[in-house]
Amino acid sequence: MTLALHGVRLRAGGFTLEIEAEFTARVTGLFGASGSGKTTLVEIIAGLRRPDAGRICLGDTVLTEVASGVSLPPERRRIGYVPQDAALFPHLSVDGNLRFAERRAGAAGEAFSRSHVCTVLGIGGLLSRRVTDLSGGERQRVALARALVSAPRLLLLDEPLAGIDASLKEAILPYLQRIRDEFAVPMVYVSHAAQEMIALCDDLAVLSSGRLLQLGAIDEVFRQPATPEVARIVGVETVQPARLVEVRDGLATVSLGPVSLSALATDLPHGTTAVLVSIRAEDVILIKDAGAVQTSARNHLTGTVRAIVPAGPIVRIELDCGFPLVAMLTRQSVEELQLAPGVRVSALVKAPHVHLIVRG
């Protein structure tokens, strides 16, 4: 089912949201920094805020059309909305919260029976509990259940894992994946955590300052950002200016000072010379003895380790390869390679993992 947003605009103080997009994926992620407009857009879709202009359709249903004065109230949109704070009714039990939402389902609720939803989300043992007695993770699962038993045509999840510690996030993510896989309901998922997006979403919409910068398959957006700003937002570790030297048989050669790299010449406009080289750290392979390894990687770079920065279970390796390059390794790999500042290594990067962004 398509969620179409045409000419949607809202001005609030000094902030302006302007969106033109169609979300067609099973799960579309809204990704961006705080203040980029993610929550504002979700509230507009849910009917909690009215835009100044635009048209919003869910399938064949017009939810909002400012020009003709159409604005369905939230309770008639058949949208399940889970805000960051869960927003459960504190005076009701878990079962009371679910039954309240269930009344909105009507005949459409057969696929979202309370018993099935409770089984999927593992909350059957919580039904008699008061909301105020639930843990943070339990509250979020109950909020998800309440949204589902209303038989929604669309789920809007606004940072449902924010404020929950890492271990609880890992525990709740599988429940979100089960919702995605067992219920044929499109979802819009808001977060600024890349790992949540990768684990859950099919498409990614990158927002900044109220604008949609890029929309596409999640792997495409993370690996092929359309602009330097998108590259920064999705966390590409190496983005360096370069000069396009030649394109031959679909393969581009670019120069970064004394270093040449091979990249795929995908959709480069004719006459392009100034580009940015974008390389994700996980696509950089480090070895100590390049002569002993046979590889299909087109790019073999000699470099020096400049810094080693622990980043949770992995380690960030900052290199000087004639240009700054970042790799991510496990702690075990760092120990096996005996890496330390000043150590010489070889960095291998396949041509498809070198993404070129046109400058200017």
C-alpha positions as CSV (number, residue, x, y, z in Angstrom):
1,M,0.0,0.0,0.0
2,T,1.4,3.4,-1.0
3,L,1.6,6.3,1.4
4,A,1.7,9.4,-0.9
5,L,2.7,12.8,0.4
6,H,2.3,15.5,-2.3
7,G,3.3,19.1,-1.6
8,V,3.1,18.6,2.1
9,R,4.3,21.8,3.9
10,L,4.1,23.1,7.4
11,R,5.8,26.1,8.9
12,A,6.2,26.3,12.6
13,G,8.2,29.2,14.0
14,G,11.5,29.2,12.2
15,F,11.2,25.6,11.0
16,T,9.6,24.6,7.6
17,L,8.8,21.1,6.6
18,E,8.4,20.5,2.9
19,I,7.9,16.9,1.7
20,E,7.2,15.3,-1.7
21,A,7.4,11.5,-1.5
22,E,5.8,8.1,-2.0
23,F,6.5,5.4,0.6
24,T,5.8,1.9,-1.0
25,A,8.0,-0.4,1.1
26,R,6.9,-2.8,3.8
27,V,8.9,-0.7,6.3
28,T,10.2,2.8,5.5
29,G,12.7,4.3,7.9
30,L,12.7,8.1,8.6
31,F,16.3,8.8,9.4
32,G,18.0,12.1,10.5
33,A,19.3,14.1,13.4
34,S,17.1,15.6,16.0
35,G,15.2,18.5,14.6
36,S,15.2,17.2,11.1
37,G,11.4,17.0,10.9
38,K,10.8,13.2,11.5
39,T,8.3,13.5,14.4
40,T,6.6,16.5,12.7
41,L,6.0,14.4,9.6
42,V,4.7,11.4,11.5
43,E,2.3,13.7,13.5
44,I,1.0,15.1,10.2
45,I,0.4,11.6,8.8
46,A,-1.3,10.6,12.0
47,G,-3.6,13.6,11.9
48,L,-2.3,15.1,15.0
49,R,-1.0,18.2,13.2
50,R,-2.5,19.9,10.1
51,P,-0.2,21.0,7.3
52,D,-0.4,24.4,5.7
53,A,-0.6,22.8,2.3
54,G,-0.5,19.4,0.6
55,R,-2.3,16.1,0.0
56,I,-1.8,12.8,1.9
57,C,-3.2,9.5,0.7
58,L,-3.0,6.0,2.1
59,G,-3.9,3.7,-0.8
60,D,-7.1,5.1,-2.2
61,T,-8.1,7.0,1.0
62,V,-7.4,10.7,1.1
63,L,-6.3,11.5,4.7
64,T,-5.6,15.2,4.2
65,E,-6.1,17.5,1.3
66,V,-5.7,21.1,2.4
67,A,-7.0,22.7,-0.8
68,S,-10.4,21.0,-0.5
69,G,-10.6,21.1,3.3
70,V,-10.3,17.3,3.8
71,S,-8.7,16.3,7.1
72,L,-9.8,13.0,8.5
73,P,-9.6,13.0,12.3
74,P,-7.0,10.6,13.8
75,E,-9.5,8.0,15.0
76,R,-10.9,7.6,11.4
77,R,-7.5,7.2,9.7
78,R,-7.0,3.6,10.9
79,I,-3.4,4.4,11.7
80,G,-1.6,2.8,14.7
81,Y,0.7,5.3,16.3
82,V,3.3,4.5,18.9
83,P,5.1,7.6,20.2
84,Q,8.4,7.5,22.1
85,D,6.7,7.7,25.5
86,A,4.2,4.8,24.7
87,A,1.3,7.1,25.8
88,L,-0.6,4.3,27.5
89,F,-3.6,5.0,29.7
90,P,-2.2,4.9,33.3
91,H,-5.5,4.3,35.0
92,L,-6.2,1.1,33.0
93,S,-4.6,-2.3,33.1
94,V,-2.7,-3.7,30.2
95,D,-5.8,-5.6,29.2
96,G,-7.9,-2.4,29.5
97,N,-5.6,-0.6,27.2
98,L,-5.9,-3.3,24.6
99,R,-9.7,-3.6,24.9
100,F,-10.0,0.2,24.5
101,A,-8.0,0.0,21.2
102,E,-9.8,-3.1,20.1
103,R,-13.1,-1.3,19.9
104,R,-11.8,0.7,17.0
105,A,-11.0,-2.4,14.9
106,G,-14.5,-3.5,14.0
107,A,-14.8,-6.3,11.5
108,A,-11.2,-5.6,10.3
109,G,-9.8,-6.8,13.6
110,E,-10.0,-10.6,12.8
111,A,-6.3,-10.6,11.6
112,F,-5.3,-8.7,14.7
113,S,-7.0,-10.7,17.5
114,R,-5.9,-9.8,21.0
115,S,-4.8,-13.3,21.7
116,H,-2.6,-13.5,18.6
117,V,-1.1,-10.1,19.1
118,C,-0.3,-10.9,22.8
119,T,1.4,-14.1,21.7
120,V,3.5,-12.4,19.0
121,L,4.6,-9.8,21.5
122,G,4.9,-12.0,24.5
123,I,2.7,-10.0,26.8
124,G,0.1,-12.6,27.7
125,G,1.4,-12.7,31.3
126,L,1.1,-8.9,31.7
127,L,-2.6,-8.5,31.0
128,S,-3.7,-8.0,34.6
129,R,-0.8,-5.6,35.4
130,R,-1.2,-1.9,35.8
131,V,0.6,0.2,33.3
132,T,2.5,2.0,36.1
133,D,4.0,-1.3,37.2
134,L,5.6,-2.1,33.8
135,S,9.2,-1.8,32.9
136,G,10.2,0.4,29.9
137,G,10.5,-2.6,27.6
138,E,7.2,-4.0,28.7
139,R,5.5,-0.6,28.2
140,Q,6.8,-0.4,24.6
141,R,5.6,-3.9,23.8
142,V,2.1,-3.1,25.2
143,A,2.1,0.1,23.2
144,L,2.9,-1.9,20.1
145,A,0.1,-4.4,20.9
146,R,-2.4,-1.6,21.5
147,A,-1.6,-0.2,18.1
148,L,-2.0,-3.6,16.4
149,V,-5.3,-4.6,18.0
150,S,-6.9,-1.5,16.4
151,A,-6.4,-3.2,13.0
152,P,-4.4,-0.4,11.5
153,R,-3.7,0.0,7.8
154,L,-0.5,1.7,8.7
155,L,1.8,1.7,11.7
156,L,3.7,4.8,12.7
157,L,6.5,4.1,15.2
158,D,8.2,7.2,16.5
159,E,11.5,6.2,18.1
160,P,10.0,3.4,20.1
161,L,13.4,2.3,21.4
162,A,14.7,5.7,22.4
163,G,15.4,6.0,26.1
164,I,15.8,2.2,26.4
165,D,19.1,0.7,27.3
166,A,21.1,-1.3,24.8
167,S,20.2,-4.8,26.2
168,L,16.5,-3.9,26.1
169,K,16.8,-2.7,22.5
170,E,18.3,-6.0,21.5
171,A,15.4,-7.8,23.2
172,I,12.6,-5.7,21.6
173,L,14.0,-5.5,18.0
174,P,13.0,-9.2,17.4
175,Y,9.4,-8.3,18.3
176,L,9.4,-5.5,15.8
177,Q,10.7,-7.9,13.2
178,R,7.9,-10.3,14.0
179,I,5.4,-7.6,13.6
180,R,6.9,-6.8,10.2
181,D,6.9,-10.4,9.1
182,E,3.6,-11.6,10.5
183,F,1.2,-8.7,9.9
184,A,0.7,-7.3,6.4
185,V,0.8,-3.7,7.7
186,P,3.1,-1.1,6.2
187,M,5.3,0.7,8.8
188,V,7.0,4.0,9.0
189,Y,9.8,3.7,11.6
190,V,11.5,6.8,13.0
191,S,15.0,6.6,14.5
192,H,18.4,8.2,14.4
193,A,20.0,4.8,15.2
194,A,21.5,3.2,12.0
195,Q,21.5,-0.3,13.4
196,E,17.8,-0.2,14.1
197,M,17.2,0.9,10.5
198,I,19.4,-1.8,9.1
199,A,17.7,-4.5,11.2
200,L,14.1,-3.5,10.4
201,C,13.7,-1.3,7.3
202,D,13.4,-2.0,3.6
203,D,13.6,1.6,2.4
204,L,15.2,4.7,4.0
205,A,14.1,8.3,3.8
206,V,16.8,10.7,5.0
207,L,15.6,14.1,6.3
208,S,17.4,17.2,7.2
209,S,16.0,20.6,8.1
210,G,12.6,19.7,7.0
211,R,13.7,18.4,3.6
212,L,13.8,14.9,2.1
213,L,17.3,14.5,0.8
214,Q,17.2,10.9,-0.4
215,L,14.7,8.0,-0.5
216,G,15.6,4.5,-1.6
217,A,16.5,0.9,-0.7
218,I,18.3,1.0,2.7
219,D,21.5,-0.6,1.4
220,E,21.6,1.8,-1.5
221,V,21.2,4.9,0.7
222,F,23.8,3.8,3.2
223,R,26.3,2.7,0.5
224,Q,25.5,5.2,-2.2
225,P,24.6,8.5,-0.6
226,A,23.4,11.1,-3.1
227,T,25.0,14.1,-1.5
228,P,27.8,14.9,1.0
229,E,25.1,15.8,3.6
230,V,23.4,12.4,3.2
231,A,26.8,10.7,3.5
232,R,27.4,12.6,6.8
233,I,23.9,11.8,8.1
234,V,24.2,8.0,7.4
235,G,27.6,7.9,8.9
236,V,30.0,7.3,6.0
237,E,33.4,7.4,7.7
238,T,35.5,8.4,4.7
239,V,34.4,11.2,2.4
240,Q,37.3,12.8,0.5
241,P,37.5,15.2,-2.5
242,A,38.9,13.7,-5.7
243,R,39.3,14.3,-9.4
244,L,37.8,12.0,-12.1
245,V,40.6,11.0,-14.4
246,E,38.9,8.7,-16.8
247,V,36.0,6.3,-17.3
248,R,36.5,3.1,-19.3
249,D,34.2,0.1,-19.6
250,G,32.1,1.3,-16.7
251,L,35.1,1.7,-14.4
252,A,36.1,5.1,-13.2
253,T,39.7,6.1,-12.2
254,V,39.9,8.9,-9.6
255,S,42.8,10.8,-8.2
256,L,43.2,11.8,-4.6
257,G,46.5,13.6,-4.7
258,P,49.2,11.0,-5.2
259,V,46.7,8.1,-4.9
260,S,44.5,6.6,-7.7
261,L,41.4,4.6,-6.9
262,S,39.0,2.5,-9.1
263,A,35.3,2.9,-8.7
264,L,32.1,2.0,-10.5
265,A,31.1,4.8,-12.9
266,T,27.4,4.7,-12.0
267,D,25.2,7.6,-13.3
268,L,28.1,10.1,-13.5
269,P,26.9,13.1,-15.7
270,H,28.9,13.7,-18.8
271,G,31.7,16.2,-18.2
272,T,32.1,15.4,-14.5
273,T,35.5,16.1,-13.1
274,A,35.1,17.0,-9.4
275,V,33.8,14.2,-7.2
276,L,33.8,13.1,-3.6
277,V,35.0,9.6,-2.8
278,S,32.7,7.8,-0.2
279,I,33.9,4.6,1.5
280,R,32.2,2.9,4.4
281,A,34.6,1.7,7.1
282,E,33.3,-1.9,7.1
283,D,34.2,-2.2,3.4
284,V,37.9,-1.7,4.1
285,I,40.0,-4.8,4.6
286,L,43.4,-4.6,6.3
287,I,46.2,-7.0,5.9
288,K,49.9,-7.0,7.0
289,D,51.5,-8.8,4.0
290,A,49.8,-7.8,0.7
291,G,52.2,-10.0,-1.3
292,A,50.9,-13.1,0.4
293,V,47.2,-12.5,-0.4
294,Q,45.4,-12.9,-3.7
295,T,42.3,-10.8,-3.9
296,S,39.8,-9.5,-6.5
297,A,39.8,-6.0,-4.8
298,R,40.9,-3.4,-7.4
299,N,42.3,-1.0,-4.8
300,H,45.4,-2.0,-2.9
301,L,46.6,0.9,-0.7
302,T,49.6,1.2,1.5
303,G,49.0,3.0,4.7
304,T,50.1,3.8,8.2
305,V,48.0,3.5,11.3
306,R,47.5,6.9,12.8
307,A,45.0,6.1,15.6
308,I,43.1,3.2,17.2
309,V,39.8,4.1,18.8
310,P,37.7,1.5,20.7
311,A,34.0,1.8,19.6
312,G,32.2,-0.8,21.7
313,P,32.7,-4.3,20.4
314,I,34.6,-3.1,17.4
315,V,37.6,-0.8,16.9
316,R,38.0,2.2,14.6
317,I,41.3,2.3,12.8
318,E,42.3,5.7,11.3
319,L,44.8,5.4,8.5
320,D,47.0,7.6,6.3
321,C,47.0,6.1,2.8
322,G,47.9,9.3,1.1
323,F,44.5,10.4,2.2
324,P,42.6,9.8,5.5
325,L,40.9,6.4,5.4
326,V,38.9,4.7,8.2
327,A,38.4,0.9,8.8
328,M,36.4,-0.9,11.4
329,L,37.8,-4.2,12.8
330,T,37.0,-6.5,15.7
331,R,39.3,-6.4,18.7
332,Q,40.5,-9.9,17.8
333,S,41.5,-8.8,14.3
334,V,43.4,-5.8,15.8
335,E,45.3,-8.1,18.1
336,E,46.0,-10.7,15.4
337,L,47.4,-8.0,13.0
338,Q,49.3,-6.4,15.9
339,L,48.1,-3.0,14.9
340,A,49.4,0.1,16.7
341,P,50.0,3.7,15.7
342,G,52.8,3.8,13.2
343,V,52.4,0.3,11.9
344,R,52.3,-0.1,8.1
345,V,49.4,-2.0,6.6
346,S,47.7,-2.6,3.3
347,A,44.1,-1.6,2.8
348,L,42.0,-3.4,0.3
349,V,38.8,-1.9,-1.1
350,K,36.7,-3.3,-3.9
351,A,35.7,-0.9,-6.7
352,P,31.9,-1.3,-6.1
353,H,32.5,-0.1,-2.5
354,V,34.1,3.1,-3.7
355,H,31.1,5.4,-4.3
356,L,31.5,8.7,-6.2
357,I,29.4,11.8,-5.4
358,V,29.4,14.6,-7.9
359,R,30.7,17.8,-6.3
360,G,28.9,21.1,-7.0
